[in-house]
Amino acid sequence: MADVRLMVAGREYIVTCKDGEEPRLQTLGSMVDEMAREAGGASGGLNESRLLLFSALLLADKLQDSRNVGSNMAAHADSNDSNSYDQALATLDKLADRLEALADRLEV
């Protein structure tokens, strides 16, 4: 296990993680610190508990936005897949008609 020192809103926290996870934890800590600074700047004069609460809410809001974007992209991809399928069927129908017409000509 490894100890990682994180600075969040000007305060140092020591967090334990599995070996090898230190860089990820540092990145996550930086994100929390960024949100804490944003929350502190917007609200001003928050105590530590409320500052961390607002930071968590800001991160949750960003996460929800990301999920919504992902859902919208998935829905759009499904729609495109459906359109592509319909277009492929239409193309195959046209080809089948042309092949039948050619076959009719060859029979004559």
Protein Blocks (a to p, Z undefined) as FASTA:
>chain_A
ZZddddeehiacdddddehilmmmmmmmmmmmmmmmmmmmmngopafklmmmmmmmmmmm
mmmmmmmmmmmmmmmmmmmmmmmmmmmmmmmmmmmmmmmmmmmmmmZZ
